[in-house]
Amino acid sequence: MNLDFNLIVGVLAVVYGVYSFIQRKVAPEKIERLQTMIERNGEKMAHSIHLVGYTIFPVIAGLLLLYRYFQG
């Protein structure tokens, strides 16, 4: 069975992004990186940075890798 790098990393990136989003909604106080960012940058900016860097970016990157895999 030959699995491509783009498929594996793409799926993992999408799963990580979705997991990060769910974790932010369920228990944001348990995310140490987010708490550190809140202390340094303030609550609103920290949530924005965390949302983009740990949720939106991995999902988009994963979808692009999956697109590349299925295009051949």
C-alpha positions in Angstrom: 0.0 0.0 0.0 1.6 3.2 -1.2 0.4 6.3 0.8 1.6 9.7 -0.4 3.1 12.3 1.8 0.5 14.9 0.8 -2.3 12.6 1.8 -0.9 11.8 5.2 0.2 15.3 6.2 -3.0 16.8 4.7 -5.3 14.6 6.8 -3.2 15.2 9.9 -3.3 19.0 9.4 -7.0 19.1 8.9 -7.6 16.9 12.0 -5.3 19.0 14.0 -7.0 22.2 13.0 -10.5 20.8 13.8 -9.2 19.5 17.1 -7.7 22.9 18.0 -11.0 24.6 17.2 -13.0 22.2 19.3 -10.5 22.5 22.2 -10.7 26.3 22.0 -14.5 26.1 22.3 -14.7 23.5 25.0 -11.9 24.4 27.4 -9.7 27.3 26.3 -8.2 27.6 29.8 -6.4 24.3 29.4 -4.4 25.4 26.4 -1.1 26.6 27.8 0.0 28.4 24.6 -3.2 30.4 24.5 -2.8 31.4 28.2 0.7 32.6 27.5 -0.4 34.6 24.5 -3.2 36.2 26.6 -0.7 37.3 29.2 1.6 38.8 26.6 -0.8 40.2 24.0 -4.2 40.6 25.7 -7.2 38.4 25.3 -8.7 39.6 22.0 -5.3 39.6 20.1 -4.3 36.2 21.6 -7.5 34.6 20.6 -7.1 36.0 17.0 -3.5 34.8 16.7 -4.4 31.4 18.1 -7.4 31.0 15.8 -5.4 31.8 12.7 -2.2 30.0 13.6 -3.6 26.8 15.1 -7.0 26.4 13.4 -7.4 28.2 10.1 -3.8 27.8 8.8 -3.6 24.0 9.4 -7.0 23.4 7.9 -6.2 25.5 4.7 -2.8 23.9 4.4 -4.3 20.4 4.9 -7.0 21.0 2.3 -4.4 22.3 -0.2 -2.2 19.2 0.4 -5.3 17.0 -0.1 -6.2 18.9 -3.3 -2.7 18.4 -4.6 -2.8 14.6 -3.8 -6.1 14.1 -5.6 -5.0 16.1 -8.6 -2.2 13.6 -9.2 
